Amino acid sequence: MKLLYKIVFSVVTLLVVIYYSSFYVLPSISIVNSSGSGVAQAEIDLPSSHLDFGSIASGSSNALHYSLTQPLDGVYRYTIKFTDAVETLGSCGYVTDNEFNKRVVITIENDHQVSCEQR
C-alpha cells in the first residue's frame, strides 16, 4: 500500500512540475495599463489566432500565453478600446514558429499612446 502512495505522489508531483514549467516555455503577451483611463476591451490578433484580454483597469495588467506552434509568420495586431470611447489600432513586434519563452509587453501610456517591447 505504501508503494501505491509513493507512485501516486510521484505522478502528481511530475504533473504539477510539467504544468508550471509550461508557463516558462510558452510565449506570452502582457498588456500593462499605465494610463489614467481604463481599458474596456483589449484584443491582439496573431496571424493564426486571436487573444482577448478583456477589460484592464488603470494601473493593472493582464498576460496571456499562446501556442508555440504558429503556422504563419506575421505581426501582433492590437485593438484597444478605452472606457472613454477612444479606440486605438496598431501593430508591433513579429511572431513566428517555436519562439520559446518569448515575452512581449504592450504598455499603454497617457494620451492613449501604446508602446511595444520584447523582453
N, CA and C of each residue as an Amber inpcrd file, in Angstrom:
protein
   357
   0.8110000  -1.1840000   0.0000000   0.0000000   0.0000000   0.0000000
   0.8640000   1.2610000   0.0000000   2.0020000   1.2290000   0.7070000
   2.9000000   2.3710000   0.7300000   3.4890000   2.6360000  -0.6410000
   3.7380000   1.5830000  -1.3990000   4.2750000   1.7240000  -2.7470000
   3.2680000   2.4580000  -3.6370000   1.9990000   2.1310000  -3.4910000
   0.9500000   2.7960000  -4.2650000   0.9160000   4.2930000  -3.9600000
   1.0310000   4.6740000  -2.6970000   1.0510000   6.0840000  -2.3150000
   2.2640000   6.7980000  -2.9080000   3.4020000   6.1320000  -2.9090000
   4.6100000   6.7210000  -3.4740000   4.4620000   6.9400000  -4.9750000
   3.8580000   5.9900000  -5.6490000   3.6520000   6.1070000  -7.0960000
   2.6780000   7.2470000  -7.3960000   1.5830000   7.2980000  -6.6810000
   0.5870000   8.3600000  -6.8950000   1.2040000   9.7270000  -6.6030000
   1.9390000   9.8340000  -5.5180000   2.5940000  11.0970000  -5.1660000
   3.5960000  11.5180000  -6.2430000   4.3600000  10.5660000  -6.7610000
   5.3460000  10.8600000  -7.7970000   4.6760000  11.3340000  -9.0890000
   3.5930000  10.6930000  -9.4690000   2.8820000  11.0680000 -10.6880000
   2.2640000  12.4590000 -10.5450000   1.6460000  12.7360000  -9.4120000
   1.0530000  14.0500000  -9.1720000   2.1300000  15.1330000  -9.1690000
   3.2460000  14.8720000  -8.5270000   4.3480000  15.8320000  -8.4960000
   4.8780000  16.0900000  -9.9060000   5.0330000  15.0610000 -10.6890000
   5.5050000  15.2010000 -12.0660000   4.5320000  16.0430000 -12.8920000
   3.2450000  15.8130000 -12.7440000   2.2430000  16.5840000 -13.4800000
   2.2640000  18.0570000 -13.0880000   2.4340000  18.3410000 -11.8150000
   2.4970000  19.7330000 -11.3510000   3.7390000  20.4180000 -11.9190000
   4.8610000  19.7330000 -11.9200000   6.0960000  20.3000000 -12.4710000
   5.9410000  20.5710000 -13.9680000   5.3540000  19.6620000 -14.6970000
   5.1360000  19.8540000 -16.1350000   4.2020000  21.0340000 -16.3760000
   3.1440000  21.1390000 -15.6000000   2.1720000  22.2250000 -15.7540000
   2.8430000  23.5910000 -15.5570000   3.5660000  23.7640000 -14.4640000
   4.1800000  25.0540000 -14.1810000   5.3630000  25.3490000 -15.0980000
   6.0620000  24.3510000 -15.5660000   7.1620000  24.6000000 -16.4940000
   6.6490000  25.0130000 -17.8690000   5.4170000  24.6330000 -18.2050000
   4.8510000  25.0570000 -19.4890000   4.6980000  26.5700000 -19.5470000
   4.4520000  27.2320000 -18.4080000   4.3560000  28.6890000 -18.3840000
   5.7030000  29.3400000 -18.6850000   6.7780000  28.6770000 -18.3640000
   8.1060000  29.1890000 -18.6720000   8.4210000  29.0370000 -20.1600000
   8.0020000  27.9510000 -20.7500000   8.3320000  27.6400000 -22.1330000
   7.4450000  28.4020000 -23.1200000   6.1400000  28.4950000 -22.8390000
   5.2090000  29.1140000 -23.7770000   5.4490000  30.6180000 -23.8980000
   5.3330000  31.1620000 -25.1200000   5.4460000  32.6140000 -25.2850000
   4.2270000  33.3120000 -24.6890000   4.3970000  34.5730000 -24.2870000
   3.2770000  35.3030000 -23.7010000   3.2780000  36.7580000 -24.1470000
   2.0920000  37.3530000 -24.0440000   1.9080000  38.7750000 -24.3060000
   1.2740000  39.3730000 -23.0610000   1.8200000  40.4810000 -22.5910000
   1.2620000  41.1980000 -21.4480000   0.8330000  42.5850000 -21.9080000
  -0.2850000  43.0400000 -21.3810000  -0.7220000  44.4110000 -21.6020000
  -0.7110000  45.1010000 -20.2550000   0.0480000  46.2060000 -20.1600000
   0.1600000  46.9800000 -18.9340000  -0.5390000  48.3100000 -19.1670000
  -1.5570000  48.5970000 -18.3610000  -2.3020000  49.8410000 -18.4960000
  -1.7410000  50.8650000 -17.5110000  -0.8510000  51.7230000 -17.9930000
  -0.2680000  52.7770000 -17.1660000  -0.9480000  54.1170000 -17.4040000
  -2.0430000  54.0930000 -18.1300000  -2.7470000  55.3410000 -18.4370000
  -3.7150000  55.6840000 -17.3130000  -4.2970000  56.8560000 -17.4120000
  -5.2540000  57.2930000 -16.4060000  -6.6570000  56.7910000 -16.6490000
  -6.8970000  56.1720000 -17.8090000  -8.2430000  55.6700000 -18.1090000
  -8.2320000  54.1510000 -18.2220000  -9.3740000  53.5720000 -17.9910000
  -9.4920000  52.1210000 -18.0600000  -9.6260000  51.6260000 -19.4880000
  -9.3100000  50.3680000 -19.6850000  -9.4610000  49.7250000 -20.9880000
 -10.7200000  48.8670000 -20.9160000 -11.6620000  49.1320000 -21.8130000
 -12.9010000  48.3610000 -21.8400000 -12.7060000  47.0060000 -22.5150000
 -11.8590000  46.9770000 -23.5550000 -11.6250000  45.7360000 -24.2940000
 -10.2590000  45.8100000 -24.9580000  -9.4490000  44.7870000 -24.7780000
  -8.1400000  44.7040000 -25.4340000  -8.0400000  43.3580000 -26.1400000
  -7.6890000  43.4070000 -27.4170000  -7.5690000  42.1850000 -28.2120000
  -6.2960000  42.2490000 -29.0410000  -5.6830000  41.1060000 -29.2390000
  -4.4980000  41.0070000 -30.0940000  -4.7150000  39.8550000 -31.0600000
  -4.4800000  40.1410000 -32.3340000  -4.5760000  39.1180000 -33.3700000
  -3.1840000  38.7080000 -33.7980000  -2.9210000  37.4180000 -33.7100000
  -1.7200000  36.8320000 -34.2700000  -2.1150000  36.3310000 -35.6550000
  -1.1710000  36.0000000 -36.5230000  -1.5450000  35.5510000 -37.8640000
  -2.5000000  34.3500000 -37.8760000  -2.4280000  33.4930000 -36.8560000
  -3.2540000  32.2890000 -36.8490000  -4.1470000  32.1560000 -35.6240000
  -4.2010000  33.1720000 -34.7750000  -5.0420000  33.0660000 -33.5810000
  -5.4380000  34.4460000 -33.0640000  -6.3190000  34.4520000 -32.0850000
  -6.8810000  35.6780000 -31.5230000  -6.7960000  35.5950000 -30.0000000
  -6.3030000  36.6560000 -29.3630000  -6.2170000  36.7140000 -27.9050000
  -7.1080000  37.8390000 -27.3980000  -7.9930000  37.5250000 -26.4600000
  -8.9130000  38.5040000 -25.8880000  -8.5400000  38.7280000 -24.4310000
  -8.0760000  39.9200000 -24.0980000  -7.6250000  40.2420000 -22.7470000
  -8.7530000  40.7710000 -21.8740000  -9.8860000  41.1180000 -22.4600000
 -10.9950000  41.6710000 -21.6960000 -10.6860000  43.0840000 -21.2320000
 -11.2820000  43.4890000 -20.1290000 -11.0530000  44.8410000 -19.6170000
  -9.8480000  44.8520000 -18.6780000  -9.1650000  45.9940000 -18.6660000
  -7.9830000  46.1640000 -17.8170000  -8.1060000  47.5230000 -17.1330000
  -8.1770000  47.5160000 -15.8300000  -8.3150000  48.7570000 -15.0630000
  -7.0270000  49.5720000 -15.1380000  -7.1530000  50.8560000 -14.8780000
  -5.9880000  51.7380000 -14.8490000  -5.0180000  51.2650000 -13.7660000
  -3.7490000  51.1420000 -14.1300000  -2.7370000  50.6750000 -13.1970000
  -2.6320000  49.1690000 -13.0870000  -3.3890000  48.4360000 -13.8880000
  -3.3720000  46.9650000 -13.8350000  -2.7540000  46.4000000 -15.1070000
  -2.5850000  45.0900000 -15.1140000  -2.0510000  44.4130000 -16.2940000
  -2.7090000  43.0530000 -16.4430000  -2.5440000  42.4670000 -17.6130000
  -3.0680000  41.1380000 -17.8980000  -2.1020000  40.4620000 -18.8570000
  -1.8630000  39.1760000 -18.6730000  -0.9520000  38.4240000 -19.5340000
  -1.6320000  37.1500000 -20.0080000  -1.3800000  36.8000000 -21.2520000
  -1.8850000  35.5520000 -21.8270000  -0.7420000  34.8230000 -22.5240000
  -0.7640000  33.5130000 -22.4340000   0.1960000  32.6680000 -23.1360000
  -0.4620000  32.1660000 -24.4150000   0.3580000  31.9430000 -25.4390000
  -0.1760000  31.4050000 -26.6890000   0.6950000  30.2460000 -27.1560000
   0.2110000  29.5480000 -28.1360000   0.8360000  28.3130000 -28.5930000
   2.2030000  28.5490000 -29.2390000   3.1100000  27.6170000 -29.0050000
   4.4090000  27.6500000 -29.6640000   4.2750000  27.4510000 -31.1700000
   3.2790000  26.6740000 -31.5670000   3.0650000  26.3510000 -32.9680000
   2.2960000  27.4750000 -33.6490000   2.9770000  28.2130000 -34.4960000
   2.3680000  29.2890000 -35.2660000   2.5870000  28.9880000 -36.7480000
   1.5500000  28.4990000 -37.4410000   1.7360000  28.1010000 -38.8380000
   2.0930000  29.2540000 -39.7770000   1.7150000  30.4840000 -39.4020000
   2.0180000  31.6470000 -40.2380000   2.8430000  32.6560000 -39.4520000
   3.7530000  33.3320000 -40.1300000   4.5180000  34.4110000 -39.5150000
   3.7840000  35.7260000 -39.7200000   4.0370000  36.6870000 -38.8500000
   3.4150000  37.9940000 -39.0120000   3.6100000  38.8580000 -37.7860000
   2.8300000  39.9250000 -37.6970000   2.9480000  40.8820000 -36.6000000
   1.7910000  40.7100000 -35.6160000   1.9710000  41.2810000 -34.4330000
   0.9090000  41.3400000 -33.4430000   0.0540000  42.5580000 -33.7800000
  -1.2330000  42.3660000 -34.0570000  -2.1420000  43.4780000 -34.3490000
  -3.0550000  43.6550000 -33.1490000  -3.0240000  44.8480000 -32.5690000
  -3.8150000  45.0860000 -31.3720000  -4.9640000  46.0510000 -31.6330000
  -6.0410000  45.8410000 -30.8880000  -7.2000000  46.7330000 -30.8500000
  -7.4910000  46.9930000 -29.3850000  -7.4060000  48.2520000 -29.0000000
  -7.6410000  48.6140000 -27.6100000  -8.7660000  49.6400000 -27.5660000
  -9.8430000  49.2960000 -26.8820000 -10.9900000  50.1940000 -26.7220000
 -11.0050000  50.6790000 -25.2820000 -10.9450000  51.9910000 -25.1140000
 -10.9100000  52.5870000 -23.7930000 -12.3200000  52.8720000 -23.2850000
 -12.4440000  53.0580000 -21.9890000 -13.7540000  53.3270000 -21.3900000
 -14.2900000  54.6970000 -21.7900000 -13.4260000  55.5890000 -22.2830000
 -13.8830000  56.9040000 -22.7340000 -14.1790000  56.9270000 -24.2360000
 -14.4650000  55.7570000 -24.8240000 -14.9070000  55.5700000 -26.2120000
 -13.8150000  55.8130000 -27.2540000 -12.5660000  55.9060000 -26.8470000
 -11.4510000  56.0340000 -27.7960000 -10.9770000  54.6290000 -28.1470000
 -10.6770000  54.4140000 -29.4240000 -10.1770000  53.1140000 -29.8790000
  -8.8190000  53.3020000 -30.5400000  -7.8540000  52.4650000 -30.1650000
  -6.5080000  52.5210000 -30.7200000  -6.2210000  51.2170000 -31.4460000
  -5.7920000  51.3340000 -32.6960000  -5.4070000  50.1810000 -33.5090000
  -3.9350000  50.3130000 -33.8620000  -3.2620000  49.1910000 -33.9730000
  -1.8670000  49.2330000 -34.3700000  -1.2600000  47.8510000 -34.4440000
   0.0180000  47.8150000 -34.7340000   0.7360000  46.5440000 -34.7940000
   2.1410000  46.7580000 -34.2600000   2.7290000  45.6770000 -33.8050000
   4.0930000  45.7400000 -33.3000000   4.6700000  44.3430000 -33.2500000
   5.9680000  44.2840000 -33.1230000   6.6430000  43.0030000 -32.9560000
   6.4800000  42.0770000 -34.1390000   6.9870000  40.8870000 -33.9870000
   6.9060000  39.8660000 -35.0280000   6.7730000  38.5020000 -34.3620000
   5.8440000  37.7140000 -34.8590000   5.6170000  36.3740000 -34.3160000
   5.9720000  35.3410000 -35.3830000   6.6340000  34.2860000 -34.9400000
   6.9900000  33.1900000 -35.8230000   6.8760000  31.8810000 -35.0360000
   7.1750000  30.7930000 -35.6510000   7.0070000  29.4720000 -35.0550000
   8.1020000  29.1760000 -34.0180000   7.7260000  28.4710000 -32.9540000
   8.6560000  27.9640000 -31.9360000   9.5250000  29.0330000 -31.2760000
   8.9030000  30.0470000 -30.7390000   9.6380000  31.0820000 -30.0080000
   9.5260000  30.7750000 -28.5160000  10.4480000  29.9670000 -28.0270000
  10.4310000  29.5250000 -26.6450000  10.6770000  30.7000000 -25.7030000
   9.8520000  30.8100000 -24.6720000   9.9830000  31.7950000 -23.6030000
  10.0060000  33.2450000 -24.0970000   9.3750000  33.5350000 -25.2300000
   9.3080000  34.9010000 -25.7370000   8.3210000  35.6940000 -24.8840000
   8.6860000  36.9200000 -24.5270000   7.8340000  37.7910000 -23.7200000
   7.6770000  39.1240000 -24.4310000   6.4340000  39.4690000 -24.7720000
   6.1190000  40.7480000 -25.3890000   5.2800000  41.5330000 -24.3920000
   5.6510000  42.7900000 -24.1590000   4.9170000  43.6470000 -23.2340000
   4.4200000  44.8680000 -24.0020000   3.1170000  45.0500000 -24.0150000
   2.4930000  46.2200000 -24.6290000   2.0660000  47.1340000 -23.4930000
   2.5870000  48.3520000 -23.4980000   2.3070000  49.3070000 -22.4260000
   1.4550000  50.4400000 -22.9660000   0.3960000  50.7450000 -22.2470000
  -0.4930000  51.8490000 -22.6080000  -0.1440000  53.0250000 -21.7010000
   0.3090000  54.0990000 -22.3050000   0.7030000  55.3010000 -21.5630000
  -0.4370000  56.3190000 -21.6110000  -0.2020000  57.4730000 -21.0150000
  -1.1870000  58.5520000 -21.0590000  -1.4360000  58.9960000 -22.5000000
  -2.5690000  59.6210000 -22.7410000  -2.9870000  60.0750000 -24.0730000
  -3.1350000  58.9110000 -25.0500000  -3.4240000  57.7330000 -24.5350000
  -3.6970000  56.5390000 -25.3420000  -2.5250000  56.1410000 -26.2430000
  -1.3200000  56.4690000 -25.8420000  -0.1240000  56.0720000 -26.5810000
   0.2360000  54.6370000 -26.1960000   0.5940000  53.8330000 -27.2010000
   0.9080000  52.4230000 -26.9830000   2.3460000  52.1610000 -27.4010000
   3.0930000  51.4760000 -26.5370000   4.4610000  51.0760000 -26.8900000
   4.5810000  49.5720000 -26.7270000   5.4900000  49.0000000 -27.4860000
   5.6590000  47.5530000 -27.5090000   7.1250000  47.2220000 -27.2740000
   7.3510000  46.2020000 -26.4640000   8.7120000  45.8220000 -26.1020000
   8.8140000  44.3080000 -25.9920000   9.8950000  43.7610000 -26.5130000
  10.1510000  42.3240000 -26.3650000  11.2070000  42.1400000 -25.2980000
  10.9200000  41.2670000 -24.3260000  11.8760000  41.0080000 -23.2470000
  12.4380000  39.6250000 -23.3380000
